[in-house]
Amino acid sequence: MWLWNESKVIFLKKEGKPSYSKAGAYRPISISPYIGKLLERILAQRIELYLQRIGILDENQEGFSRGKDTVRYLHRLTAGIKGDIMKKLTILCLFIDFEKAFDSVWKKGLVVKLWKAGVHGCYLKTIDSFLFSRTVCLIINGFLGPKRKCQEYGLPQGSVLSPILFKFFILDLEATCQEHQEITVFKFADDGTVKVVGRNMEECLFYLNLAMDSIDLWTSCWRMVVNCDVNKTEVLCFNCYDCTSVPNSFYLGGKLIHLTNQTKVLGVILDDKLNYKQHSKSVYNNLIHRWVSLSRYANRNWGMSQAVIVRITKTILFSVLFYGSMIWMTNFNMDKINKLWYRVSKAAAGAVFNTHSAILEVILGIPPIQTMLKVITIKHYLKALNDVDDIHFQFIKNQVEDSNPRVLCHLREVQKFLSWKAEHFKDDIEPRDLSVLSQRNFDHLPQISHKTLKYSRGMMQQFTELLWQDSLNNRLMMEGWSSTPTVSCDPLPIPIGVNREIEVLVMSLMYKNNLLNSFLFDINRDVWSSPLCSCGLEEQTSVHLLTNCSLVENSLRAEAIRIMSLCNNVRPGLQHSFDPNCAILNCSRDQNFIKLCIEIVETEDLNLRLKINLPRLLT
């Protein structure tokens, strides 16, 4: 029996559907044998190599292609729109969505296209067998239905070969309007955007109608259907000086399309002002929903540890926060998200009182959001600059020639990284690139070699810590700090199995607004009549507990002083010279120091664990 002669089809729910009582709310996924998938992958690689050799690959297609992703699509689209606005051009964007795209592919038309491209012989016969000789069985609620023959339309979703065939099928979508520079087409799988520019609205409408006629002709010829429902296929206008000249509706193949002021493109909400306020609000709502669900499983007294909370935060929250962040994230739309991030950081550290957000980030080993955004942007541009023949590289080059300020700002960060790499990783730099980097000229970036543009995870972590340290120094020095702590992306080395109360007390030693008498006395003298420690020697601060408290064993204090002296470059015996703002933080990545802190906070005579629930006494 042939490998893909039979397939089982399961159904997955599509996100965002108001009701799941209709078949259209589910995505059919074909399950094929592993050997069949292996053969599909071989066929997919061969056809890609063949199309590449004959030069008919789709440069505008960002989906189903190695090294390409949604962010490239969004960056080319949004940065291009901003560049056109700088030129004082009017822009109209038609966002296209095909109705059941994979299920609507005309198989006979696909075979004809393959034959015209030069795919003949046994390979074409194999593709024909893959398309027409398949029978499927539907699995619904665990029940297996009868065998059904595949019809004349549709590619099996879940197949390795289907994305390549679909990409080839819509290759010539914009063929009849390619000669017009005013029309640009962006494609990602079955989603597409047609951007037209003009000196005025009349010129824009002319080119938009030309593009829609071309698309209508293509869909009629190849039997594809454009979904013209609301929130599917829409028109968005940018930089129009006379709003009354913009039609409220358009027609594509006799179907009505509406003008809108915002639309969702590959998960990012674009608005006609490109301020992304609505998208920022959507991200915030998504983040707070996820965080509320996670926070049920952690508290100061019990639940998930700091390490688990940080790992889940990076996995669950950052995947939402940093998706397309270089496109939409600005200082103007991050206010609520920054406040939420402070709540998350405070909960992860178990802080009872408000604590400096920068110190919480140092404790958790998570750089500030803006620092992570810079690193993400640098990675994006390094990948784009790595292929001078790629359409994305050519786009960036054109934006530099047009002096797009946002792109130029991003490239300055790239140059900063490459200069830092040349200084610290000389073996990973081509010698001939050193002179290019020293010139600091964007026009010379295409001359940089692939070796110089490459980066490793460890390399990028070190650069992240450099950016983080610089921003922390600037921020804290402006606030009057005499010295600043050393940052690290490594997690706190708290041993596995340590009680949540204990790790919260250990982390509280690293910031000022903790549960020790010195701070509690300042905020409520009715409850705490003295800031002194239980030993009676001096005020109960973190440095006192680690270096001078008589209730703590001498051996623990001596070892703590030794480690703090080493980490803070202080000579032994001068423990009073420790800067309490950052002395302990600088030792926080030393595993032995953390073990000492755990033993100290567990000292019975100090009764520190009783203070975890003290907020009730403070109200």
N, C-alpha and C positions, 0 to 999 in steps of 0.2 A: 504493500500500500504506500502511495506517495506521502511524503512527510507532512504536507499541509493539506491533505485531502479532507481532513476533518478538523474542526476547531470547536471549542466550547466557548460560549459567550457569557460573561458575567456583566452585571450592570452596576455602575458607580454613580452616586448622586452628584449632580452638578451644584456647585456652591451658589448661593444667592437666589435660588428659585423660590417663589412664593408658595408653591404647592408641588408635592411629589406624587400627585395622583395621575399625572400625565406621563406618557412615555418619553416625551421630549425633555423631561427633567433629569433623565439618566443618560450616562455615557456608556455605550456598549464596548466592552474590551474583549478581544479575541485571545483565548489562551491556546497556544500551540505547543507541540513538543519541543524540547530543548534542541534536538538535532535539527529540527526545522528552523528554529531561530538562528542557529549557527550558520546554516546555509543561506538564510536571508541576509545575515550580516556580510557574508562573502559576496553575495550579489550586490548589496548596497555599496560596498567599497569599490567593486569593479566598475559599477556604473558611474560613481562619482569621479573615479580616476579617468574614465573615458570622456566624460563631459568636460572635465578640466583640461584634458589633452586637446580636445577639439575647440576649446575656448567658448563654451556656451553656458558657463555657470552664471547664476543670478547674483550679481554683486549687491543688489538692493535687498536680498533676502537674508534676514538676520536669524531666522529660525532654522532648526535642524542642521546647523552648520558648526563645525568645530571652531572653537575660539570666538564664537559670536553669541550674544545673549540679548536679553530685553533692554539692558541698560545702554548698550550701543545704539539700539533703535531709538530709545528715548533721548539720548544725548544728541544724536544727529538731528532729530526732529526739533527739540526745544532750543538747542543752541543755534540751529539754522534759522528758526523763527526770530530769535533775539537779534541775530545778525541782520536779518531782513528789516527788522524794526529800526535798527541803527541806520540803515540806508534810507529810512523814511518810505519804505514800500508798504503796500497793503497786502495782507496775506489771508487767503481762504484755505482751510484744511477740510478735506472730505475724509471722514473716518469710515472705513468700509468693513463690514462683517458679513462673511458668506454664511448662508443658512445651511446648517449641518454639512460643513465643508467636506469632511472626509467621506461622509455617507453619500455625498452628491457627485462624486467624481465619476465621469462617464468613462467606463473602462475601455470601450472600443476606441473612443477618441484618444485615450492615453496610449494605447497600442499604436495608433496611427502616428502620434507625435514621436514615439520612440523609433518607429521605422524611418520617419523622415529625418531623424537625427543620426541615422546610420546604425542603429541597434538592430542587427539582423541575426539570422541563424538560430543556433541552439539557445543562445541567451534570450532572444525574444520569445522563443517557444516556452522557455522556463517561466518567464514573466507572464505569458499568456495562461499557463497552467496555474500559476499563483493567483491570478485574478479570477479565472472562470471555472476552475474545477473544484472549487472549495464548497464543502457543505458545513453547516453550523448547527449546533445544538444549544438552545438557550437554557441557562441555569437560573431559575427564579425560586428564591426561598429554599434552596437545597434540592429542588426537584429538576430533573433533567428532561427537557422536552424532546420532541421528535426531530429527526434530521430535516434540514431545510436547505434547498439549493440557493446559492447566492444569486442575486439579480444582476441586472445590467449595470447598476450603479453602486459605487461605494468601495472604499479601501478598508481593510480590516484594521481597526484601531488596536494598538498594543503590539503591532507587528514592527519589526526592525526596518523592514524594507518600505513600508507605507509612507513614512515621512519623506524619504528621498523621492519616491514616485510623485507624491503630492507637490513637492517643491518644483519638480520638473514640469508638472502639469500646468502650474500657474506661472511658469517662467515668462511667457510672452504676454502677460496681462496688460502691460503698459507699452507694448510694441509700437502701436500706431501714434503715440504721442511722445516718443523718446526724443524726437528731433527738436522739441521746444524746450529751451533752457528755463523757461518760466514754470515748467511743470516738473515736480520731483515726486517720485514714488518710493515709499518705504513699506517693506513687507516683513512680517513676522508670522510664519506659518499661514493661518487663514485670516489673520488680521492685517489690514493695510491702511495706509494713509496717503492721500494725494494732496500735496501742498502746491498751490499756485500763487504766484506773486505778480504784482503789477503796480504801476505808478498811481493808479486810482481804482476805484471799485469797478468801473466799467471794463477796464482791461482785465481785472481779476475774474469777473464773471464770464468773459469771453473764453479765457483759458480753462476755467472750471467746466463750462459746458462742453468744451472740446474734449476734456478728459473724461467726463461722464458719458459722452457719446461713444468714446473709445471703449470704455468699460462695458457699456451696454452691448456694443457690437461683439465684444469678446465673450461675454456671458451667454449671449444668444447663440453664438457659434459653438461653444463648448458646453452648453447646457448646465451652467452653474447659476445659482440663484442668490442674489444679494438680499440679505435680511434688512429690510427698511423699517423695522419696528423702532419705537422710541428707545433710546439708550443703546442702539446697535449701530445703525448707519446714520451719521449726523454731520452737520457742517458747523465749523467754528470759525469766527472771524477775528483777526488780530489787526490792531493799528489802523482802524478805519476812522477817519476824521468826520465823516458824515454818516451817522448811524441810520439815517432815514433812507440812504441809498442801498442798504443791505436787504435783500428779499428775506422774508420770514420762512419761505419754503422753496424747495427745488424739486426737480423731477429726474429720476434716474430710471430709464426704461419704462416710463409711465407710472412709476411708484413714487409716492410723496416722501420727501426727506425734509426734516425740519432744521431750522437754524437754532442753535443752542448757545448758552454762555459758558457751559462746562461739559466735559465728557470724560469718561474713564478710558485710558489707553494703557493696556498691559499693566493694570493695577495701580496706575498713577492718575489722579484726577487733574486734568488740565483745564484751566479757566482762561477766559479771553484776556485777562490782565497778566497772566503768567506769574501770579503771586502765591499760588498753591495753598491758599488759606483753607480751602475746603479739604484738600488732601491732608494737610496737617491735622485738621480736626478729625478726619477719618482715622488717621494713624493713632492719634491720641485715644480715641474711643476703643480702637482695637487693642492698644496696649493696656489700657486700664481694665478692660474686660479680662484680659489674660492675667494681669497681675492680681486682680481680686480673686480669681480662681486659685492662683498659686499661694497667695498670702494666707489662705485657710490652713495651710499645712506647716506654718512656721510662726514662732513667737519668740519672745525673749527667754521663756522658760522651757520650751519644748519644741519639737518638730524638726524640720530640716536644718542641717548645719549651714554655716556660712559658705562652705565650699560647694555644697549642693545648690544653694540658692544662686550663687554666682554662675555655676555651670548652666543651670536651667535658664537664668536670665540671658546669658549669651546665646542659648539655643532658641528659646521661645520668643523673647522680647526683641533681641537684636535683629532677628530675621525679618521682623516687621519694620523696626525703626530704620534700619540701614538699607532697605530695598529701594534702589533708585535715589539714595540720599544725596548724591552729588547733583541730582537734577532739581530736587525740590527743597532741600534743607537750607534755610537761611536764618539769620538771627531774628528776623521779623516774625517768623511763624513758629518759633520753638519755645515760647514762654510757658505754655501749659505742659508741654512735654518735658521741659527741664524741671519743672516743679514735681512732676510725677517721678522722674528719674531720681530726684532727691529723696522722695519717699521710699523708693525701692532701695537705694543705697543705705538709708537710715535703718530700714527694716532688716537688711542683710547683715549689717553690723550690730544690730540689736540695741542701737542707741535709744536711750530713754528721752533725753532732751535734745533740742536742736543743736546740731553740730556742724562745723564748717564742712561744706560739701566737698571742697578740695581734699581735705584730710580723710574723709570717708572714702574717696576714690583711691587714695594712696593705700589705705588699710586693705581695701578689697582687691587692689591690683588691677583696677579697671580704669583706663585712661578717660579723660573727658570726652564728651560726645564730639566736640569740634575737632579734637585731635584725631579721633578715629575716622572722622569724615575726611580729613586731609590725607590720611594714609590710604583710604579707599580710593580717593580721587587719583592719587599718585599711581596706584596699581593699575587703575583703568587706563591712564595715559601711557604708562610703560608698555602695556599690551598693545595699544594702538600704534605706538611708535615702532614696534618691533617688526612691522610689515609695511614697507614703503609702497607696496603695490596694492594694499588694501584700500577700499573706498573710504573707510573711516579715517585712515591716515591722511588721505587726500582732503577729506572734509576739514580735519584739524588744521592742515596747512593753509587751506583757503580762509579759515576763520582768523588765523594769525595775520595773513595778508590784509584782511579787512579790519584788523585791530579790535577784535571782539574782546572786551575787557575781562570777561569771566574766563575765557579760554586762556588768555595771557596770564591771568592770575594763577590758574592751575599749572601752567607750564613753568612758572617761576618756582612752584613747589617741587616740580619734577627735577628742575635743575639743581635745586637745593639738595635733594636726595642724591642725585648723581655725583655732585661735588663731595658730599659727605662720604659716599661709597668710595670715591677715588682716594680719599684720605685714609679710610679705615680698612678697606678691602682692596688693596692695590693689585693683588693677584687676580682679582675678578674684573679688572679693567684692561681693555686693550690700550697699549701705550699711545697709539696714534689718537685715541679719543681724549687724552688729557688736554691737548692744545685746543680741541673743539670746546670742551667744557669750560676752559679758562676764558674763552671769548664771551660766554654768556649771551649768545646770539641765537634766537629761536630759529632763524633761517638755517642754522647749521645742525639742528637736531637730526635731520634725515641722514647725516653722515655718521651718526653714532652706531657702533656695531651691536649685533645681537647679544654678544657676551656682556657688554657694559650695561645693557638694558635689563638683563636678567636679575632676579632677586630671589632670596631664599626666605623661609619663614623666620629663621633666627635673625637674619639681616634686617628684615622689616620690623621685628620686635625691638631691636636696638635703636633703630631710627625713631620708632614710636616713642620710646622712652626719652630720647633726646628732645623731640617736640614737646612732649608732656612736661619734662623738667623745665624747659624754657618758659612755657606758659605758666607753670606753677610758680617759678621764681618771680616772674613779672607780677603775677597776681598778689602773692603774699608780701613781696617787698613794698608794693603800693599800699598795702594794709598795715605796714609798719613792722613786719617781722624782721628780726635781726638775722635770722638764718632760715633756710627752708629744708624740709626733709628730702631724702633721696627717693625717687620713684622707682617702682619695679612692676613689671607686668606679671611676675611670678606670684602665685597665690600664697597666702599665709600658710606656713608649715604646721598647722594645728593637727595633731595626730588624730587618726580615725577613731571614733568611739568616745571622744571627749564629750561630756555632757554639754547641752546647749547653754545652760546657765553659766558654766565655767568659761566657755569660749567667748560669751558675751562680756564677762568680766575681764578676760584677757584683752579683748579688743578695746574695752573702755579705758585701759591704762594708756592707750595711744592717743587720746584726745582729751581736751580740757573739760568739757561739759559732761563729766562722768558722775558716778555715784559715790565718790569719795567725799569725806567730810569738808575738805577745803571748798569745794564747789557748792555742796548742799548748804553750808553755812551762809554763803553769799545770797542764795535765793530764798531761804526760809529760816530766819533766825529764831522763830517761835518754836520750831521743831528741833533744830540743831543749835544748841547754845554755844558750841565751840567748834572751830575748824580743826582742832587738834586730833591727832591719831589716838587710838586706844593706848598706845605706848606712852603718850604724854610728852614726847620729845619735841615734836614740831607739827606743823600742819600736815594733814593726811593728803599727800599728793602721790602721783604715780612714781616720781623719782624718789620720794621718801620711802615708799614701801620697798623699792628695789635696792636702795643703797644704805638706808640709815634706820630702818624700823627694828627695834629690839625684839619685837614679837616674831620676826622672821629669822630663821636659822642663819648663823654667821656664814656657813659655807655657801648658802644660796646667795646671800648678799655679796659675798666676795666674788663669786663667779659672775653675778650680774654686773658688778662694777668693772670687772675685767673685760667682758664682752662689750659693754657700753663704751669703755675707753677705746677699744680697738675700732669699733664701728664709727665713733665720733672723733677719732684722732685726738684724744685727750690723754695726757700722761696719767698713769695710775697714781691714786692718792689725791687727785684733784676733781673728785666727783661733784663738788659744788659748782664746778664750771659748766656742768651739763646744761644745755638749753632745753628746758622742759617742753617746749613746743614741738621739737623734732627728735630729741635724743632717743626716745624709745622707738619711734617709727624707723629710725635708721638701723635698728637692730632686729626689726620685725621679721626679716627673712632668714634669720639664723635659727635653725631648728633647736639648738640647745637653749637659746635664749627663750624661745616660746615654752619649752618644757619647764624652765625655771619660773616663768610667769604663772604657769598652771599650778605649780606647787605653792607659790606664794599666795595666790587668790584662794587656794583651798585651805590655807592656814586657819585652824579652828578659832584661835584667839582673836582673829580679825573680824570674823562673822560677816564677810563681804557678801556671801550668797544671800543673806537675808535682805539685802538692799535691792534685789532685783524687783521686788514688788513695792518699792517705796513711793512711786508716783501717787498712790492712793493717799499717802500721808501729806503730800505736798499740795493737794487740791483743797 
